[in-house]
């Protein structure tokens, strides 16, 4: 009887860990392989100013991309955006931010907290130097 109890416990535990592994690998695959074209569409040029991100457009595009794709892996998640100046990594207060850090936090099985950051920076490849 004890052997059956131990076997059933191990079976339930292995199924739980398989589910956690499925959630983590699915989120990693989704977030790490986020298409760069999402942020490329939000890059703007404003006269003499260098290339920059339109923050509201970046947030909208990421939210649209992740909507419906994260739900199979978790129910409780949040996406945070940190816009900064890539030259000195200071917080960007103005309109002309040339880098963004997207942070995804999620609660998974076994009260596991998932946390992943991806960064995108604008590079002008047409300049020499």
C-alpha positions in Angstrom: 0.0 0.0 0.0 2.8 2.4 0.8 4.5 1.5 -2.5 1.3 2.5 -4.3 1.1 5.8 -2.4 4.7 6.6 -3.2 4.3 5.7 -6.8 1.1 7.8 -7.1 2.9 10.7 -5.4 5.8 10.5 -7.8 3.5 10.3 -10.8 1.6 13.4 -9.7 4.9 15.2 -8.9 6.4 14.3 -12.3 3.3 15.5 -14.1 3.5 18.8 -12.2 7.2 19.3 -13.1 6.4 18.4 -16.7 3.7 21.1 -16.7 6.2 23.6 -15.2 8.8 22.7 -17.8 6.2 23.1 -20.6 5.3 26.6 -19.3 8.9 27.8 -18.9 10.1 26.5 -22.3 7.0 27.9 -24.0 7.5 31.4 -22.5 11.2 31.3 -23.3 10.6 30.4 -26.9 7.9 33.1 -27.2 10.0 35.9 -25.5 13.5 35.2 -26.7 12.4 34.8 -30.3 10.2 37.9 -30.4 10.5 39.3 -33.9 12.7 42.4 -34.2 10.2 43.7 -36.8 7.9 44.6 -33.9 10.2 47.3 -32.7 11.5 48.2 -36.1 8.0 49.4 -37.0 8.1 51.8 -34.0 11.4 53.6 -35.0 10.9 57.2 -36.2 13.1 59.9 -37.6 12.3 63.5 -36.6 14.2 66.1 -38.7 17.8 66.5 -37.3 17.1 64.3 -34.3 18.5 60.7 -34.4 16.4 57.7 -34.7 14.2 57.0 -31.7 11.3 54.9 -30.5 7.7 56.1 -30.1 7.0 54.7 -26.6 3.3 54.3 -26.9 3.7 52.6 -30.3 6.2 50.1 -28.9 4.0 49.2 -26.0 1.0 48.8 -28.3 2.9 46.5 -30.7 4.3 44.3 -27.9 0.9 44.0 -26.2 -0.7 43.1 -29.5 2.0 40.5 -30.2 1.9 38.8 -26.8 -1.9 39.0 -26.5 -3.3 35.4 -26.8 0.2 33.9 -27.0 1.2 34.0 -23.4 -2.2 32.7 -22.0 -1.5 29.0 -22.9 1.5 29.1 -20.6 0.2 31.2 -17.7 -2.8 33.2 -16.5 -1.1 35.8 -14.4 1.5 37.9 -16.2 2.6 41.5 -16.6 4.7 43.3 -19.1 6.8 46.3 -18.1 8.6 48.7 -20.4 11.8 50.7 -19.5 12.8 53.3 -22.1 16.4 54.6 -21.7 19.2 56.4 -23.5 21.6 53.8 -24.8 24.7 56.0 -24.5 24.6 56.2 -20.7 21.7 53.8 -19.8 19.9 56.6 -18.0 16.1 56.7 -17.8 14.6 58.5 -20.8 12.2 61.2 -19.8 11.9 62.9 -23.1 10.4 61.9 -26.4 13.5 60.7 -28.1 14.4 57.4 -26.5 16.6 55.1 -28.5 16.5 52.0 -26.4 13.8 49.9 -24.6 13.9 47.1 -22.2 10.8 44.8 -22.1 10.4 42.8 -18.9 7.9 39.9 -18.7 6.9 38.6 -15.3 4.6 35.6 -14.8 3.5 33.3 -12.1 3.6 29.6 -13.0 2.9 26.2 -11.4 4.3 25.5 -8.0 4.3 29.2 -7.3 7.3 29.6 -9.6 8.0 33.2 -10.6 9.2 33.6 -14.2 11.2 36.7 -15.1 12.8 37.6 -18.5 14.1 40.8 -20.0 14.8 41.6 -23.6 16.4 44.8 -24.8 16.2 46.6 -28.1 18.4 49.5 -29.2 18.3 51.7 -32.2 21.5 51.6 -34.3 22.0 53.8 -37.3 23.9 51.6 -39.7 24.2 54.3 -42.3 26.7 56.4 -40.3 30.4 55.8 -40.9 32.8 55.6 -38.0 
